[in-house]
């Protein structure tokens, strides 16, 4: 017996097949749009111009995130995109060549000193309270008697000089461990007065990719903590980059020289630190492992 025809030679089997094909095509377009919400359209490395190939069917609407504790919503926008006008030169004329700083890499945020533009609000606990707070502001978190208390210990830089005295510890209220050490002057513990930081003259050799000629740049600058970060409050050192020498009673931070500590970014609000300020502080100290001393940029062998 012949199959039941709906219209002409169109039967149920053909109708199901056509519906499946249309569904599959729509599914492919949907998946391709969804997997391009973040990171697309791709951009040229040197100019930052977007790649518009693919048309509107390959790009989805911007993703919107609902923030907890009534903080509203956030969506990726142009203000938080990576910069392309960097004060740096390519080490040699080739795509993928490393960039050599031509200015102050700490302030410019290059290489290991780079940071991401995170939100200018504090990180919060599950209950909606600031997550990173000074130890003295809480009464149910304390340093274990079995561990050395860093408060009162001097902080030694990579050059063996004293950068200051620990005056406070900032703790993580969600994980209950020290995240930052607040330091002041060695002469006047507790004070966090900004000091100018002298950056010695450095000669940097690079190759201009446009002319393929060598470029020699000499830089010399004097800056203060205000120019190195978003605020001029407490001087905070990431605990992850500090080594407590219990027997000697000192804390060693070999990321920076002692005179470079004062140039670190500082929180703008007393007793509070935002996600963006955390990013800037960690980037500053992380960049010191390469830029604190010109010798650190040289080959090991």
The 8 nearest C-alpha neighbors of each residue, nearest first, counted from 0:
[[1, 2, 3, 4, 10, 8, 11, 12],
 [2, 0, 3, 4, 10, 8, 11, 5],
 [3, 1, 4, 0, 10, 11, 12, 5],
 [2, 4, 10, 1, 5, 11, 9, 0],
 [3, 5, 10, 9, 6, 8, 2, 7],
 [4, 6, 10, 9, 3, 7, 11, 8],
 [7, 5, 9, 4, 8, 10, 3, 11],
 [6, 8, 9, 4, 5, 10, 3, 2],
 [7, 9, 4, 6, 10, 5, 13, 3],
 [10, 8, 6, 7, 5, 4, 13, 11],
 [9, 11, 4, 5, 13, 12, 3, 8],
 [12, 10, 14, 13, 15, 9, 5, 4],
 [11, 13, 15, 14, 10, 16, 9, 17],
 [14, 12, 16, 15, 11, 10, 17, 9],
 [13, 15, 11, 17, 12, 16, 18, 10],
 [14, 16, 18, 12, 13, 17, 19, 11],
 [17, 15, 13, 19, 14, 18, 12, 20],
 [16, 18, 20, 14, 19, 15, 13, 21],
 [19, 17, 15, 21, 16, 20, 22, 14],
 [18, 20, 22, 16, 17, 21, 23, 15],
 [21, 19, 23, 17, 22, 18, 24, 16],
 [22, 20, 24, 18, 23, 19, 25, 17],
 [21, 23, 19, 25, 20, 24, 26, 18],
 [22, 24, 26, 20, 25, 21, 19, 27],
 [25, 23, 27, 21, 26, 22, 20, 28],
 [24, 26, 22, 28, 23, 27, 29, 21],
 [25, 27, 23, 29, 24, 28, 22, 30],
 [28, 26, 24, 30, 29, 25, 31, 23],
 [27, 29, 31, 25, 26, 30, 32, 24],
 [30, 28, 26, 32, 27, 31, 25, 33],
 [29, 31, 33, 27, 32, 28, 26, 34],
 [30, 32, 28, 34, 29, 33, 57, 27],
 [33, 31, 59, 58, 57, 29, 35, 30],
 [32, 34, 30, 35, 31, 36, 59, 29],
 [35, 33, 31, 32, 36, 30, 37, 59],
 [36, 34, 39, 33, 32, 37, 58, 31],
 [35, 37, 33, 59, 34, 61, 62, 39],
 [38, 36, 35, 39, 34, 62, 61, 75],
 [37, 39, 40, 41, 35, 36, 42, 34],
 [40, 38, 41, 35, 37, 36, 58, 42],
 [39, 41, 50, 49, 38, 42, 51, 35],
 [40, 42, 39, 50, 49, 38, 43, 51],
 [41, 43, 49, 47, 48, 50, 44, 40],
 [42, 44, 47, 48, 46, 45, 49, 41],
 [45, 43, 47, 46, 42, 83, 48, 94],
 [44, 46, 43, 47, 83, 48, 84, 42],
 [47, 45, 48, 43, 44, 83, 42, 84],
 [46, 48, 43, 42, 44, 45, 83, 49],
 [47, 49, 42, 46, 43, 50, 44, 41],
 [50, 48, 42, 41, 40, 51, 47, 43],
 [49, 51, 41, 42, 52, 40, 48, 43],
 [50, 52, 49, 53, 54, 40, 41, 55],
 [53, 51, 50, 54, 40, 57, 55, 49],
 [52, 54, 57, 51, 55, 56, 58, 50],
 [55, 53, 56, 52, 57, 51, 58, 50],
 [54, 56, 58, 57, 53, 59, 32, 51],
 [55, 57, 54, 58, 28, 32, 53, 59],
 [58, 56, 32, 55, 53, 31, 54, 59],
 [59, 57, 32, 55, 56, 35, 60, 36],
 [60, 58, 32, 36, 33, 61, 35, 57],
 [59, 61, 62, 58, 36, 32, 33, 63],
 [62, 60, 36, 63, 59, 74, 75, 37],
 [61, 63, 74, 36, 60, 64, 75, 37],
 [62, 64, 74, 73, 61, 72, 65, 75],
 [63, 65, 73, 72, 66, 74, 62, 71],
 [64, 66, 72, 71, 67, 63, 73, 70],
 [65, 67, 70, 72, 71, 64, 69, 68],
 [68, 66, 69, 70, 65, 71, 127, 72],
 [69, 67, 70, 127, 66, 126, 71, 123],
 [68, 70, 71, 67, 66, 65, 72, 127],
 [69, 71, 66, 68, 67, 72, 65, 73],
 [72, 70, 69, 66, 65, 73, 67, 68],
 [73, 71, 65, 64, 66, 63, 70, 74],
 [72, 74, 64, 63, 65, 75, 71, 66],
 [73, 75, 63, 62, 76, 64, 61, 72],
 [76, 74, 73, 79, 61, 77, 62, 63],
 [77, 75, 78, 79, 74, 80, 61, 73],
 [76, 78, 80, 79, 75, 81, 74, 82],
 [77, 79, 76, 80, 75, 81, 116, 82],
 [80, 78, 77, 116, 76, 81, 75, 117],
 [81, 79, 77, 78, 82, 76, 116, 75],
 [80, 82, 79, 83, 115, 116, 47, 78],
 [83, 81, 84, 80, 85, 47, 79, 78],
 [82, 84, 85, 47, 46, 81, 45, 44],
 [85, 83, 82, 86, 46, 87, 45, 47],
 [84, 86, 87, 83, 82, 107, 109, 88],
 [87, 85, 101, 100, 102, 84, 88, 107],
 [86, 88, 100, 101, 99, 85, 98, 89],
 [89, 87, 99, 98, 205, 90, 100, 207],
 [88, 90, 98, 91, 97, 96, 99, 206],
 [89, 91, 205, 206, 98, 97, 99, 96],
 [92, 90, 206, 89, 93, 96, 205, 208],
 [93, 91, 208, 206, 211, 89, 207, 90],
 [94, 92, 96, 91, 95, 208, 89, 90],
 [95, 93, 96, 92, 44, 91, 89, 97],
 [94, 96, 93, 97, 89, 98, 44, 92],
 [95, 97, 94, 93, 89, 90, 91, 98],
 [98, 96, 90, 89, 95, 99, 91, 88],
 [97, 99, 89, 88, 90, 87, 100, 96],
 [98, 100, 88, 87, 90, 89, 101, 97],
 [101, 99, 87, 102, 104, 86, 98, 88],
 [100, 102, 87, 86, 216, 99, 88, 203],
 [103, 101, 100, 104, 218, 86, 87, 107],
 [102, 104, 105, 106, 107, 101, 100, 220],
 [105, 103, 107, 109, 106, 108, 100, 102],
 [106, 104, 108, 103, 107, 112, 283, 286],
 [105, 107, 227, 108, 104, 103, 226, 228],
 [106, 108, 104, 105, 109, 103, 86, 102],
 [109, 107, 113, 112, 105, 106, 104, 114],
 [110, 108, 113, 112, 104, 107, 111, 105],
 [109, 111, 112, 113, 108, 286, 104, 98],
 [110, 112, 286, 113, 285, 109, 282, 289],
 [113, 111, 286, 282, 108, 109, 283, 110],
 [114, 112, 108, 109, 111, 110, 282, 115],
 [113, 115, 282, 278, 279, 108, 112, 116],
 [114, 116, 117, 278, 113, 275, 279, 79],
 [117, 115, 79, 275, 114, 118, 278, 80],
 [116, 118, 275, 115, 274, 119, 278, 79],
 [119, 117, 120, 275, 274, 116, 273, 121],
 [118, 120, 275, 273, 274, 117, 121, 276],
 [119, 121, 273, 118, 274, 122, 275, 272],
 [122, 120, 273, 274, 272, 129, 123, 119],
 [121, 123, 130, 129, 274, 273, 120, 124],
 [124, 122, 129, 130, 128, 127, 121, 125],
 [123, 125, 130, 127, 126, 128, 173, 129],
 [124, 126, 127, 123, 128, 173, 68, 67],
 [125, 127, 124, 128, 123, 68, 129, 130],
 [128, 126, 124, 123, 125, 68, 129, 67],
 [127, 129, 123, 124, 126, 130, 125, 122],
 [130, 128, 123, 131, 122, 121, 124, 132],
 [129, 131, 123, 124, 172, 122, 171, 128],
 [130, 132, 171, 170, 129, 172, 169, 272],
 [131, 133, 169, 170, 270, 271, 130, 134],
 [134, 132, 169, 135, 136, 168, 170, 270],
 [133, 135, 169, 136, 168, 137, 170, 132],
 [134, 136, 133, 137, 138, 167, 168, 132],
 [137, 135, 134, 133, 138, 132, 270, 169],
 [138, 136, 135, 134, 139, 140, 133, 132],
 [137, 139, 140, 136, 135, 141, 134, 133],
 [138, 140, 137, 141, 134, 136, 172, 135],
 [141, 139, 138, 137, 134, 142, 175, 172],
 [142, 140, 143, 139, 134, 138, 137, 135],
 [143, 141, 148, 144, 146, 140, 147, 145],
 [142, 144, 145, 146, 141, 147, 148, 140],
 [145, 143, 146, 142, 147, 148, 141, 149],
 [144, 146, 143, 147, 142, 148, 245, 141],
 [147, 145, 143, 144, 148, 142, 245, 149],
 [148, 146, 149, 245, 145, 144, 142, 143],
 [147, 149, 150, 146, 142, 151, 144, 143],
 [150, 148, 152, 147, 151, 165, 168, 243],
 [151, 149, 165, 166, 148, 152, 167, 168],
 [150, 152, 165, 164, 166, 149, 153, 148],
 [151, 153, 249, 149, 165, 150, 164, 248],
 [154, 152, 164, 249, 163, 250, 165, 155],
 [153, 155, 250, 163, 162, 161, 251, 164],
 [156, 154, 161, 251, 160, 159, 162, 250],
 [155, 157, 257, 256, 252, 253, 158, 159],
 [156, 158, 253, 256, 159, 255, 254, 252],
 [159, 157, 256, 156, 160, 257, 253, 155],
 [160, 158, 156, 157, 155, 161, 257, 256],
 [161, 159, 155, 158, 257, 156, 162, 157],
 [160, 162, 155, 163, 154, 257, 156, 153],
 [163, 161, 257, 154, 155, 156, 160, 260],
 [164, 162, 185, 184, 183, 154, 161, 182],
 [163, 165, 153, 182, 185, 183, 152, 188],
 [166, 164, 182, 150, 151, 152, 181, 167],
 [165, 167, 182, 189, 150, 181, 151, 164],
 [168, 166, 181, 150, 165, 180, 169, 133],
 [167, 169, 180, 134, 133, 181, 179, 170],
 [170, 168, 133, 179, 132, 134, 177, 178],
 [171, 169, 177, 178, 176, 131, 132, 134],
 [170, 172, 131, 175, 173, 176, 174, 130],
 [173, 171, 130, 175, 174, 170, 131, 124],
 [174, 172, 171, 175, 124, 130, 125, 131],
 [173, 175, 171, 172, 176, 170, 177, 130],
 [176, 174, 171, 172, 173, 170, 177, 140],
 [175, 177, 171, 170, 174, 178, 172, 173],
 [178, 176, 170, 169, 179, 171, 168, 238],
 [177, 179, 238, 170, 169, 237, 171, 176],
 [180, 178, 237, 238, 169, 236, 235, 177],
 [179, 181, 168, 236, 235, 169, 167, 238],
 [182, 180, 235, 167, 234, 165, 166, 168],
 [181, 183, 165, 164, 166, 163, 234, 180],
 [184, 182, 191, 190, 189, 163, 188, 164],
 [185, 183, 163, 187, 186, 188, 190, 164],
 [184, 186, 163, 164, 187, 188, 183, 162],
 [187, 185, 184, 188, 163, 164, 183, 190],
 [188, 186, 184, 185, 190, 189, 183, 164],
 [189, 187, 183, 184, 190, 185, 164, 186],
 [190, 188, 183, 166, 187, 191, 184, 182],
 [189, 191, 183, 188, 192, 184, 187, 182],
 [190, 192, 183, 233, 234, 193, 184, 189],
 [191, 193, 190, 194, 183, 184, 231, 261],
 [194, 192, 224, 261, 191, 223, 195, 231],
 [193, 195, 261, 223, 196, 192, 224, 262],
 [196, 194, 223, 222, 197, 221, 193, 261],
 [195, 197, 222, 221, 223, 262, 259, 194],
 [198, 196, 221, 199, 220, 195, 222, 258],
 [199, 197, 220, 221, 219, 196, 200, 222],
 [198, 200, 219, 197, 201, 220, 218, 221],
 [199, 201, 219, 218, 217, 198, 202, 220],
 [202, 200, 217, 218, 199, 203, 219, 293],
 [201, 203, 217, 216, 215, 204, 200, 218],
 [204, 202, 216, 215, 201, 217, 205, 101],
 [205, 203, 215, 214, 216, 202, 213, 206],
 [206, 204, 90, 214, 213, 88, 89, 215],
 [205, 207, 213, 91, 212, 90, 214, 211],
 [206, 208, 211, 209, 212, 210, 213, 214],
 [209, 207, 92, 211, 210, 206, 91, 89],
 [210, 208, 207, 211, 92, 212, 206, 89],
 [209, 211, 212, 208, 207, 206, 213, 92],
 [212, 210, 208, 207, 209, 206, 92, 213],
 [213, 211, 210, 206, 207, 214, 208, 209],
 [212, 214, 206, 205, 207, 215, 204, 211],
 [213, 215, 205, 206, 204, 212, 216, 207],
 [216, 214, 204, 203, 205, 213, 202, 217],
 [215, 217, 203, 202, 101, 214, 218, 204],
 [218, 216, 202, 201, 200, 203, 215, 219],
 [217, 219, 200, 201, 102, 216, 220, 202],
 [220, 218, 200, 199, 198, 217, 201, 221],
 [221, 219, 198, 197, 222, 218, 199, 200],
 [220, 222, 197, 196, 198, 195, 223, 219],
 [223, 221, 196, 195, 226, 220, 197, 224],
 [222, 224, 195, 225, 226, 262, 196, 194],
 [225, 223, 262, 227, 226, 263, 261, 193],
 [224, 226, 223, 227, 231, 228, 230, 229],
 [227, 225, 224, 223, 228, 222, 106, 229],
 [228, 226, 224, 264, 106, 225, 262, 263],
 [264, 227, 229, 226, 225, 230, 265, 224],
 [228, 230, 264, 265, 267, 266, 276, 225],
 [231, 229, 267, 265, 266, 228, 232, 225],
 [232, 230, 265, 225, 267, 224, 266, 233],
 [233, 231, 266, 265, 267, 230, 269, 234],
 [234, 232, 265, 191, 235, 181, 266, 231],
 [233, 235, 181, 265, 182, 191, 232, 236],
 [236, 234, 181, 180, 179, 233, 182, 237],
 [235, 237, 180, 179, 238, 181, 234, 280],
 [238, 236, 179, 239, 240, 178, 281, 180],
 [237, 239, 179, 241, 178, 240, 180, 236],
 [238, 240, 237, 241, 178, 179, 242, 236],
 [241, 239, 238, 237, 252, 242, 254, 236],
 [242, 240, 252, 238, 239, 251, 250, 243],
 [241, 243, 251, 250, 244, 252, 240, 238],
 [242, 244, 250, 245, 249, 251, 241, 248],
 [245, 243, 249, 247, 246, 248, 250, 242],
 [244, 246, 248, 247, 243, 147, 249, 250],
 [247, 245, 248, 244, 249, 243, 147, 250],
 [248, 246, 244, 245, 249, 250, 243, 152],
 [249, 247, 245, 246, 244, 152, 250, 243],
 [250, 248, 153, 244, 152, 247, 243, 154],
 [249, 251, 243, 154, 242, 244, 155, 153],
 [250, 252, 155, 242, 241, 154, 253, 156],
 [253, 251, 241, 156, 254, 155, 240, 242],
 [252, 254, 157, 156, 255, 251, 256, 155],
 [253, 255, 287, 288, 252, 284, 157, 285],
 [256, 254, 287, 291, 253, 157, 156, 259],
 [255, 257, 156, 157, 158, 259, 258, 291],
 [256, 258, 162, 156, 259, 160, 260, 161],
 [257, 259, 256, 260, 196, 261, 162, 197],
 [260, 258, 256, 257, 261, 262, 255, 196],
 [261, 259, 262, 258, 263, 257, 162, 255],
 [262, 260, 263, 259, 194, 224, 193, 258],
 [263, 261, 224, 260, 223, 259, 227, 196],
 [262, 264, 261, 260, 224, 227, 283, 265],
 [228, 265, 263, 227, 280, 224, 229, 279],
 [264, 266, 230, 231, 232, 234, 233, 228],
 [267, 265, 230, 232, 272, 268, 276, 233],
 [266, 268, 230, 232, 231, 265, 229, 269],
 [267, 269, 271, 266, 270, 232, 272, 230],
 [270, 268, 271, 232, 267, 266, 233, 272],
 [269, 271, 133, 132, 268, 272, 233, 136],
 [272, 270, 269, 268, 132, 273, 266, 121],
 [271, 273, 266, 121, 276, 277, 274, 268],
 [274, 272, 121, 120, 276, 275, 119, 277],
 [273, 275, 277, 276, 121, 118, 117, 122],
 [274, 276, 117, 278, 119, 273, 277, 118],
 [275, 277, 279, 273, 278, 274, 266, 280],
 [278, 276, 274, 280, 275, 279, 281, 273],
 [277, 279, 275, 276, 281, 280, 114, 282],
 [278, 280, 276, 282, 277, 281, 114, 283],
 [281, 279, 283, 277, 282, 264, 278, 276],
 [280, 282, 284, 278, 283, 279, 285, 277],
 [283, 281, 112, 285, 279, 280, 284, 114],
 [284, 282, 280, 286, 112, 281, 285, 105],
 [283, 285, 287, 281, 286, 282, 254, 280],
 [286, 284, 282, 287, 283, 288, 281, 112],
 [287, 285, 112, 111, 283, 284, 288, 289],
 [286, 288, 291, 290, 254, 284, 255, 289],
 [287, 289, 254, 286, 285, 290, 291, 255],
 [290, 288, 287, 295, 286, 296, 291, 292],
 [289, 291, 287, 292, 286, 288, 293, 295],
 [292, 290, 287, 255, 289, 288, 256, 293],
 [291, 293, 294, 290, 295, 289, 296, 287],
 [294, 292, 295, 296, 290, 291, 297, 201],
 [295, 293, 292, 296, 297, 298, 289, 290],
 [296, 294, 289, 293, 297, 292, 290, 288],
 [297, 295, 294, 293, 289, 298, 290, 292],
 [296, 298, 294, 295, 299, 293, 300, 289],
 [299, 297, 300, 296, 295, 294, 293, 289],
 [298, 300, 297, 295, 296, 294, 289, 293],
 [299, 298, 297, 296, 295, 294, 293, 289]]
